[in-house]
Amino acid sequence: MIQLAGAGELTHIQRSWSYTQAARLVFESDRERALELLQKATDEVERMDASDADASFALINVANQLLAINHSRAWELLNKTVKFANSAEDFIGDDIRTPSVPMIVTRNGTRFARLPEADFNFSHLLRSLAFDDLFRSIELAKSFKYDAPRAYATLAIARAILEKPSATR
């Protein structure tokens, strides 16, 4: 995956996702390497146009992976996600569609695939972080410029409050 991400003809979101998947694979055996790969994933997202809703989804993907490694870094990425989301009018939160339909060209022809929706789950990220710091989560939800992501964030936090902690961890 790392070779594909580094050398392939991938979009920024595809490359970022590839790095996060590689980080997931090495997390148990090499935590430092996983953090390096997640930084590469973040760097790829930062090459994207902030007004592209997919950039927000890509940051959510990286932050979701960071939940297992470093919650404080996940918070940082969520703050950056708010900035990107406030630049993208079409970012609404947990969108029905997955980010970009990747086109992969192989020797056997062109293949289309969707990136897994679970990796880009905005509500899951917010619920998990709300357990860490409820008031910080609420303030973060208030910082969304547009109604839709602000509503999604508020609902995710409310769900975290109503659920038992063991149900989402």
C-alpha positions as CSV (number, residue, x, y, z in Angstrom):
1,M,0.0,0.0,0.0
2,I,2.8,2.4,0.8
3,Q,4.4,1.8,-2.6
4,L,1.1,2.3,-4.3
5,A,0.5,5.5,-2.4
6,G,4.0,6.8,-3.1
7,A,4.3,5.9,-6.7
8,G,0.8,5.4,-8.0
9,E,-1.2,7.7,-10.2
10,L,-3.6,8.4,-7.3
11,T,-5.6,11.4,-6.3
12,H,-4.7,13.1,-3.0
13,I,-7.7,11.5,-1.2
14,Q,-6.8,8.1,-2.6
15,R,-3.1,8.5,-1.6
16,S,-4.1,9.8,1.9
17,W,-6.5,6.8,2.4
18,S,-3.7,4.4,1.3
19,Y,-1.4,5.8,3.9
20,T,-4.1,5.5,6.6
21,Q,-4.7,1.9,5.7
22,A,-0.9,1.1,5.8
23,A,-0.8,2.8,9.3
24,R,-3.7,0.6,10.4
25,L,-1.7,-2.5,9.3
26,V,1.5,-1.6,11.2
27,F,0.0,0.0,14.3
28,E,0.3,-3.0,16.5
29,S,3.9,-3.8,15.6
30,D,5.3,-0.3,14.9
31,R,3.5,2.6,16.5
32,E,6.1,5.2,15.4
33,R,5.8,4.1,11.8
34,A,2.0,4.3,12.0
35,L,2.3,7.9,13.2
36,E,4.7,8.7,10.3
37,L,2.2,7.2,7.8
38,L,-0.6,9.2,9.3
39,Q,1.5,12.3,9.0
40,K,2.0,11.5,5.3
41,A,-1.8,11.0,5.0
42,T,-2.3,14.5,6.5
43,D,0.3,16.0,4.2
44,E,-1.6,14.6,1.2
45,V,-4.8,16.2,2.5
46,E,-3.1,19.5,2.9
47,R,-2.3,19.4,-0.8
48,M,-6.0,19.4,-1.6
49,D,-8.2,22.5,-2.1
50,A,-9.7,23.4,1.2
51,S,-13.0,24.2,-0.5
52,D,-13.3,20.6,-1.7
53,A,-15.6,18.6,0.6
54,D,-13.4,15.6,0.0
55,A,-10.6,17.3,1.8
56,S,-12.7,17.4,5.0
57,F,-13.6,13.7,4.6
58,A,-9.9,12.9,4.1
59,L,-9.1,14.6,7.4
60,I,-11.9,12.8,9.1
61,N,-10.4,9.5,7.8
62,V,-7.0,10.4,9.2
63,A,-8.5,11.5,12.5
64,N,-10.5,8.3,12.8
65,Q,-7.3,6.3,12.4
66,L,-5.6,8.5,15.1
67,L,-8.3,7.6,17.6
68,A,-6.4,4.3,18.3
69,I,-3.0,6.0,18.6
70,N,-3.2,9.6,19.8
71,H,-6.4,11.4,20.8
72,S,-4.8,14.8,21.1
73,R,-3.6,14.6,17.5
74,A,-7.2,13.5,16.5
75,W,-8.5,16.7,18.2
76,E,-6.0,18.8,16.2
77,L,-7.1,17.2,12.9
78,L,-10.8,17.8,13.9
79,N,-10.1,21.5,14.4
80,K,-8.4,21.5,10.9
81,T,-11.5,19.7,9.6
82,V,-13.7,22.5,10.8
83,K,-11.6,25.0,8.9
84,F,-11.8,22.9,5.7
85,A,-15.5,22.3,6.2
86,N,-16.2,26.0,6.7
87,S,-14.5,26.5,3.3
88,A,-16.6,23.9,1.6
89,E,-20.2,24.7,1.2
90,D,-21.1,21.2,0.1
91,F,-19.7,19.4,3.2
92,I,-22.7,18.4,5.2
93,G,-21.2,15.9,7.7
94,D,-22.0,12.2,7.3
95,D,-22.8,12.3,3.6
96,I,-24.5,9.5,1.9
97,R,-21.8,9.3,-0.7
98,T,-18.3,8.2,0.0
99,P,-15.6,10.6,-1.1
100,S,-14.6,10.4,-4.7
101,V,-15.2,7.3,-6.7
102,P,-11.6,6.3,-7.3
103,M,-10.5,5.2,-10.7
104,I,-7.8,2.6,-10.7
105,V,-6.2,1.6,-14.0
106,T,-4.7,-1.9,-14.0
107,R,-3.3,-4.1,-16.7
108,N,-6.8,-5.6,-17.1
109,G,-8.5,-2.3,-17.6
110,T,-10.1,0.5,-15.6
111,R,-11.7,-0.4,-12.3
112,F,-14.0,1.7,-10.1
113,A,-14.1,1.3,-6.4
114,R,-15.5,3.2,-3.5
115,L,-13.5,4.0,-0.4
116,P,-15.1,2.4,2.7
117,E,-17.7,4.7,4.3
118,A,-16.7,3.6,7.8
119,D,-13.3,5.2,7.4
120,F,-14.9,8.6,6.7
121,N,-17.5,8.5,9.5
122,F,-17.8,12.0,11.0
123,S,-20.3,11.0,13.6
124,H,-18.2,8.2,15.0
125,L,-15.2,10.5,15.3
126,L,-17.2,13.2,17.2
127,R,-18.9,10.6,19.5
128,S,-15.5,9.2,20.4
129,L,-14.0,12.5,21.1
130,A,-17.1,13.7,23.1
131,F,-16.2,11.0,25.6
132,D,-12.8,12.6,26.0
133,D,-14.0,16.2,26.5
134,L,-17.7,16.9,26.2
135,F,-17.4,20.7,26.5
136,R,-14.6,20.9,23.9
137,S,-16.8,18.9,21.6
138,I,-19.7,21.3,22.1
139,E,-17.5,24.3,21.4
140,L,-16.2,22.5,18.3
141,A,-19.7,21.9,17.0
142,K,-20.6,25.5,17.4
143,S,-17.6,26.5,15.3
144,F,-19.1,25.1,12.0
145,K,-20.1,27.8,9.7
146,Y,-22.9,25.9,7.9
147,D,-26.0,24.5,9.5
148,A,-25.7,20.9,8.2
149,P,-22.3,20.0,9.7
150,R,-23.2,21.9,12.9
151,A,-26.4,19.8,13.2
152,Y,-24.5,16.6,12.5
153,A,-21.9,17.5,15.1
154,T,-24.5,18.4,17.7
155,L,-26.5,15.2,17.0
156,A,-23.3,13.0,17.3
157,I,-22.4,14.7,20.6
158,A,-26.0,14.2,21.9
159,R,-25.8,10.5,20.9
160,A,-22.5,10.2,22.8
161,I,-24.2,11.6,25.9
162,L,-27.1,9.2,25.6
163,E,-25.1,6.1,24.9
164,K,-23.3,4.1,27.4
165,P,-19.5,4.7,27.0
166,S,-18.8,1.0,26.3
167,A,-21.2,1.1,23.3
168,T,-19.0,3.3,21.1
169,R,-15.5,2.4,22.3
